[in-house]
Amino acid sequence: MTATLVAGGVDFSVRAPRAGAVWLCLFDGEAERRVAMARSGDAWHAHVAGVGEGARYGFRTDADSAKLLVDPYAVTLDWRFAYDPHLREPRIDTAALVPKAIVTAPLAPLDLPPLFRPGGLIYEVNVRAFTMRHPDVPPAQRGTIAALAHPAVIAHLQRIGVAAVELMPIVAWIDERHLPPLGLGNGWGYNPVVPMALDPRLAPAGIAELRATVATLRAAGIGTILDLVFNHTGESDPLGPTLSLRGLDDAAYARGPDGTLINDAGTGNTLDFANPAVRALTLDSLRHFVAQAGVDGFRFDLATVMARGPGFDPAAPIFAEIAADPVLRDRVLIAEPWDIGPGGYQLGKFPDDWLEWNDRYRDDVRRFWRGDGSAGALATRLMGSSDIFGDRTRGVSFVAAHDGFTLADTVAFATRHNHANGEDNRDGHAGEIAWDNGVEGESDDATVRATRDADVRALLATLFATRGTILLTAGDEFGRTQCGNNNGYAQDELLWLDWNGRDRSLEAFVADLAQRRAACASLANPAIARDATWLRRYGQPMRDADWEDATGFVLQLRDATITVDRDARTITLAPAGQAQIA
């Protein structure tokens, strides 16, 4: 930790290799006290007697002493980040605009093995949106990490077979600078400033709140995975704010030969994982969340960046460092295996002990049920995508996620409707695979509604009948909608789940699917050999020529039978000894 409690005071340190002078800034209310720090190599140090836990602080350097800088190793902040144009303007003091780090005593370290095992259901959760409208959660607790430990929430998770929640970013973030003038804010959180400090709105009680929630979920048999962003920071491009690393250690950002910032994350900057200091900050952050909160593991946003230097290297140092770390080597590690830079799409190229989000699964499954995909492609995806991962079954299969159309919107909208984001409907994926069943958007036509319901159920049943790890985004089990917006990051209230208006019939269908999947060890346990027999719907063996034109098939496993019928818009999963249901 940068701020370490010692007898009689606090030892402060910060990395600022290019600074000629660094000051520790202590705050008592609005009053600021500056303490000159002493250099030792690339770091600066100061011992301050008479201060202790709860002290608020930041740093300044001689590069622009008007800019108050947040400790990259901060674990607690006194308030959320809020964008202000003065944050980027030189020589304008920002002490009143920047959150202060709070000296925090570490909790007793935990040493718990991961609860989640590959093959289970991961449930992607936007923490704030998940409970803001939950009728059983007390109003004061809604939208917080603590709300996830409410008995009503846990009962829901257990009912639909959740093996681990995957929390979308809970680290404090800042809105992109174009959003506040539009009256918008970032509702996803993929724009962090420092990697360990939890957002005070989501975690009013800080790391102790996360730890207690993880423990409650664990006692209920549910693991916790954190979605973390190490590919960039919210300091953005050269016109972005100066908040932390930009003022302390600008070499943390990757640059091209001409000195310009590399933008492989599409956010204005990219962290440089060829820099040992960047990797050290990343590793320390991961250890912090394991030891202090007991999380099972991590999902890494735009993970290709972590293996760049500047090109993607499947033997990048970060992989070996995590594998060799005694705290991290047994954690669940999930890559989003792409970024927008050159050679950024790297599905299947991460280490064998990592899981990877499999967007080819999503696309092939959607194409099949839209009517223009092949049965052969669907069969490959059902059995774990061996064409991508070989025998390892490392994919995380999903049909919808936070990014893109919701599951309900996938079958109700053929094109994106993102005008509310203020970018003239140019943002979001223009070519996302989706269909509207004859009417774009909301419809009162009974036939259209019934067809859409059948499509959603077919997509969900396909997911639960898939071998290996599967992922469901919170609310898709009961019909969440974003009204055709397939890039809802800037629409906070649009993301809030409507618990009172949810489709309870669909929710019950998913709960039944979860029970059926749990009875099929060959699906949920990737270690079990792939023993499969493929038949045409009327019992004859499938021939090679059948796969491209077939509209269905029967898959017989050692403990289940899966029947696919696109014409009827059904897929049935029948564990051995149980009846099939659509």
Secondary structure, DSSP 8 states (H G I E B T S, - for coil): --EEEETTEEEEEEE-TT-S-EEEEEEETTEEEEEE-EEETTEEEEEEET--TT-EEEEEETT-TTS-B--TT---BSS-----GGGTSTT---TTTS--EE---------------TTSEEEEE-HHHHHTT-TTS-GGGTTSSGGGGSHHHHHHHHHTTEEEEEE---B-B---TTSGGGT---SS---BSSSS-B-TTT-TTTHHHHHHHHHHHHHTT-EEEEEE--S--TT-STTS---SHHHH-GGGB-B-TTS-B--TTSSS--B-TTSHHHHHHHHHHHHHHHHHH---EEEETTGGGGGBSSSB-TT-HHHHHHHH-TTTTTSEEEE----SSTT---TT-S-TTSEEEEHHHHHHHHHHHHTSS-HHHHHHHHTT-HHHHTTS--EEE-S--SSS--HHHHTT-SS---GGGSSTT-SS-TT-----TTSSS----HHHHHHHHHHHHHHHHHHHTSSSEEEEETTGGGT---TT-S-GGG-TGGGS--STT--HHHHHHHHHHHHHHHT-HHHH-TTS----EEE-TTS-B--TTHHHH-SEEEEE-SSEEEEEETTTTEEEEEETTS----
